[in-house]
Amino acid sequence: MDDKQGYAVFFFPPALEALGDAIKPYLVEGLGGAHVLCREIDTGGALIEMTLDGLGADGTAIEREIMVPTNMVRMIVSVRGEGAFGFGPRIPAQTEASASPARNEPDAATPETPPARSLPAGNAVAPEPRRP
């Protein structure tokens, strides 16, 4: 997967044990554990079809398809090489001088949070303020 796109397919431990030596040549060890890197997957049936790129015995590029029952797959992760991925905030690294404030006072540049409005009794949703 030179273009850094595809999928990492993770299996349940009993599935890896059941597949045994047949799956071992296709497994890659990573931070999340052993997985199979695929160019394409098809999850539309009782079997998950994984398409892998590889090299034949003579060094030519070949395409392999592996199919396993869907209940063997723990997780499928999209693999992309286009930069950061995730749902966390993108906060730049702080220097040591700015990492810990010297006082416990709020920063002048940070606006204070307005107090929460209380809801009238019996209403589930606060009414929207009217705009002129």
Buried (B, 14 or more C-beta within 10 A) or exposed (E): BEEEEBBBBBBEEEBBEBBEEEBEEBBEEEEEBBBBBBBBBEEEEEBBBBBBBEEEEEEEEEEBEBEBEEEBBBEBBEBEEEEEEEEEEEEEEEEEEEEEEEEEEEEEEEEEEEEEEEEEEEEEEEEEEEEE
